[in-house]
Amino acid sequence: MGELLKGNSVIAGVAYKDKSTNHNKSTNHFINIVGMGFESTNGGLKNYFSYYDNANDKGKNLLDLST
């Protein structure tokens, strides 16, 4: 999160399907995280991330990166 707080984007490897096609089986997709923020909920603060998914051309959210 340090780079995002400095205003820099971060490329992250993620898995959005159960079966990975990579040899190490840890990621099968990459996204560019460009920002983050916080929202107030009944349980306290929840952070969220803004990202670009270059493989997503249908306008669908493939990943839920909320924590």
Beta strands, then each sheet from edge to edge (+ up, - down):
strand 1: 10-14
strand 2: 29-41
strand 3: 44-52
sheet 1: 1+ 2- 3+
end
